[in-house]
Amino acid sequence: MDAPREIAGVAVIPLKKVVNDRGHLQEIVRNDDPRFTVAAQVYMTATKPGVVKAWYRHWIQTDQIAIAAGQVRVALFDTRESSPSRGVLQELVMTDSAPTLLQIPPGVWHGFQGTGDQPALLLHLNSHAFNEHQIDEDRLPPATLEIPFKWAA
């Protein structure tokens, strides 16, 4: 039996983008989508080309990330004890020309790197709001040996 190539619970959802001569409209989430997850906190980040923001893992929160502009390389690593994809590394590229919503379940390490020639703008739709008194996040440095992945120099 082949090992899984995708991480259990991670969803990469293509987004509808309607382009016309005045610009475009891009849907991010709809409450009639069966994969819809309520967002308790929404914010935007900018990542400069070449910059790595990694590694993060939440225990309660589901991360949902959509790209608004630019391009990022995303890496995910599953260390969840009971996961059928434990030990799987998943990599993808998110671009504004082929927009997607990435849903990352609790317990999955993740990070990203700006790869275009302009800052990447990411929209974060977290299932739980940040609580400074009960932080739901573990971190590792980008070059950790605990995750078998190397970011581009």
Secondary structure as GFF3:
##gff-version 3
##sequence-region A 1 153
A	DSSP	beta_strand	11	14	.	.	.	ID=ss1
A	DSSP	beta_strand	17	20	.	.	.	ID=ss2
A	DSSP	beta_strand	23	26	.	.	.	ID=ss3
A	DSSP	beta_strand	41	47	.	.	.	ID=ss4
A	DSSP	beta_strand	52	57	.	.	.	ID=ss5
A	DSSP	beta_strand	63	69	.	.	.	ID=ss6
A	DSSP	beta_strand	71	78	.	.	.	ID=ss7
A	DSSP	beta_strand	89	95	.	.	.	ID=ss8
A	DSSP	beta_strand	100	104	.	.	.	ID=ss9
A	DSSP	beta_strand	108	114	.	.	.	ID=ss10
A	DSSP	beta_strand	120	126	.	.	.	ID=ss11
A	DSSP	beta_strand	138	139	.	.	.	ID=ss12
###
